[in-house]
Amino acid sequence: MADVLNVTTPVKAGEDQTRFRSVGVAFPSRPGQNYLFKIRLDANPINGELIVFVPGSADQAARAASPRLPDMAAAPMRVTTPVTGSDNRTRFRPLGMAFPAAPGKNYIFKAYLDAVPVNGELVLFPAETGDDG
């Protein structure tokens, strides 16, 4: 079972072609943690779009069985970046929203960023009730 997911950004390769450039890795939360995913970016996507895949197999059944994802049902997620203040408290600044893949898609979720983090770190939380994104 994979503990790490591939984080990519779509890049147009031609009129009808899209390639997925690797820009980092994502780690699903473990039981008892209050976030859903942590993402470490090696590069910031210029288009503000991230697509997360299970690494390896192109077989959709293998992707669906691995890894064990946090129980997020079909709910949107808030994308944040951790910021530590002068009081050494960590706060989470909102940067965008992420949405689980529809059934039959070969990726886990897609995130849309309004800004990119300077520190290269994203933390995804469940969207709160009434949050319009």
Backbone hydrogen bonds, N-H to C=O, Kabsch-Sander energy under -0.5 kcal/mol:
donor,donor_aa,acceptor,acceptor_aa,energy
5,L,26,A,-2.8
6,N,53,F,-2.5
7,V,24,G,-2.2
8,T,6,N,-0.5
8,T,51,I,-2.6
9,T,21,R,-2.0
11,V,19,R,-3.0
13,A,17,Q,-2.3
14,G,17,Q,-1.1
19,R,11,V,-3.2
21,R,9,T,-2.4
21,R,19,R,-0.6
23,V,7,V,-2.9
24,G,7,V,-1.3
25,V,40,R,-2.0
26,A,5,L,-2.2
27,F,38,K,-3.0
29,S,36,L,-2.4
33,Q,30,R,-2.0
36,L,124,L,-3.8
37,F,124,L,-1.1
38,K,27,F,-1.9
39,I,122,L,-3.1
40,R,25,V,-2.7
41,L,39,I,-0.5
41,L,120,G,-3.6
42,D,23,V,-3.4
43,A,23,V,-1.5
48,G,45,P,-1.0
50,L,111,A,-2.6
51,I,8,T,-2.6
52,V,109,F,-2.6
53,F,6,N,-2.4
57,S,55,P,-0.6
63,R,59,D,-2.1
64,A,60,Q,-2.3
65,A,61,A,-1.4
66,S,62,A,-0.7
66,S,63,R,-0.8
69,L,67,P,-1.0
72,M,70,P,-1.3
75,A,72,M,-2.3
77,M,98,A,-2.8
78,R,125,F,-2.8
79,V,96,G,-2.5
80,T,78,R,-0.5
80,T,123,V,-2.1
81,T,93,R,-1.9
83,V,91,R,-3.2
85,G,83,V,-0.6
85,G,89,R,-2.6
88,N,85,G,-2.1
91,R,83,V,-3.1
91,R,89,R,-0.5
93,R,81,T,-2.5
93,R,91,R,-0.6
95,L,79,V,-3.4
96,G,79,V,-1.5
97,M,112,Y,-1.8
98,A,77,M,-2.5
99,F,110,K,-2.9
101,A,108,I,-2.6
105,K,102,A,-2.0
108,I,52,V,-3.6
109,F,52,V,-0.8
110,K,99,F,-2.3
111,A,50,L,-2.8
112,Y,97,M,-3.3
113,L,48,G,-3.7
113,L,111,A,-0.5
114,D,95,L,-3.9
115,A,95,L,-0.9
120,G,117,P,-0.7
122,L,39,I,-2.7
123,V,80,T,-2.4
124,L,37,F,-2.9
125,F,78,R,-2.2
127,A,76,P,-1.9
131,D,128,E,-2.4
132,D,130,G,-0.5
